[in-house]
Amino acid sequence: MTKPDAKPAITQAMIDAYDEYTHLTLDRRRFME
């Protein structure tokens, strides 16, 4: 069981990929790769 204050490990690569997906024309399939 995790601690209530534990934060998920979000990397800069994840942030960049999400940003590209939401602001550019990146399809869902390519985003998930």
Backbone bond lengths (Angstrom), bond angles and torsions (degrees), N, CA, C in turn:
res aa  C-N    CA-C-N  psi(-1)  N-CA   C-N-CA  omega(-1)  CA-C   N-CA-C  phi
1 M - - - 1.460 - - 1.524 108.96 -
2 T 1.311 116.83 138.48 1.461 120.03 -178.08 1.518 110.88 -89.03
3 K 1.300 115.04 158.49 1.461 120.72 176.24 1.529 108.85 -70.69
4 P 1.318 117.53 147.02 1.468 119.73 179.34 1.530 113.35 -60.96
5 D 1.325 117.09 -29.85 1.461 120.27 -178.12 1.529 112.63 -92.85
6 A 1.337 116.89 6.23 1.465 119.92 179.72 1.526 109.62 -70.71
7 K 1.327 115.66 134.20 1.460 120.97 179.45 1.523 108.99 -100.96
8 P 1.329 117.78 142.89 1.471 119.34 176.03 1.524 110.16 -66.88
9 A 1.316 116.28 150.05 1.462 121.09 -179.89 1.522 109.15 -80.80
10 I 1.318 115.95 96.76 1.465 121.39 178.47 1.516 107.88 -103.96
11 T 1.310 115.15 120.82 1.461 119.77 -177.60 1.525 110.72 -93.77
12 Q 1.310 115.99 163.93 1.464 120.59 177.34 1.526 110.61 -62.12
13 A 1.340 116.48 -33.71 1.465 120.19 178.12 1.532 110.89 -62.00
14 M 1.324 117.38 -39.51 1.464 121.24 177.51 1.528 110.68 -64.60
15 I 1.318 116.17 -42.60 1.461 121.08 179.10 1.521 110.36 -63.00
16 D 1.327 116.15 -44.87 1.465 120.95 179.79 1.527 111.32 -62.44
17 A 1.332 116.82 -42.79 1.462 120.85 -179.52 1.529 110.51 -64.59
18 Y 1.319 116.82 -43.44 1.466 120.38 178.86 1.526 110.76 -64.23
19 D 1.324 115.70 -42.28 1.460 120.71 178.84 1.527 110.65 -60.68
20 E 1.329 116.23 -43.63 1.465 120.83 178.53 1.530 110.27 -64.04
21 Y 1.330 116.64 -41.28 1.463 121.11 -179.79 1.529 111.65 -63.97
22 T 1.332 116.88 -41.37 1.458 119.58 -175.17 1.520 113.53 -82.08
23 H 1.323 118.04 -28.91 1.459 120.50 -174.08 1.524 114.28 -106.24
24 L 1.303 117.46 -16.83 1.456 120.97 179.83 1.521 109.62 -118.92
25 T 1.291 116.36 -177.59 1.464 120.03 -178.58 1.524 110.29 -94.99
26 L 1.296 116.13 73.21 1.461 122.63 178.02 1.527 107.09 -110.30
27 D 1.328 116.74 120.94 1.455 118.18 -178.17 1.531 111.34 -75.42
28 R 1.325 114.49 161.71 1.453 120.71 -173.92 1.527 112.55 -60.52
29 R 1.330 117.21 -40.26 1.465 121.07 -178.77 1.528 110.67 -61.64
30 R 1.331 117.30 -46.42 1.466 121.04 -179.98 1.531 110.62 -66.91
31 F 1.327 117.03 -36.50 1.462 121.44 178.16 1.526 111.13 -59.96
32 M 1.333 116.40 -39.63 1.460 120.19 -176.88 1.526 113.06 -76.43
33 E 1.324 118.20 -12.91 1.461 121.23 177.87 1.459 109.11 -77.72
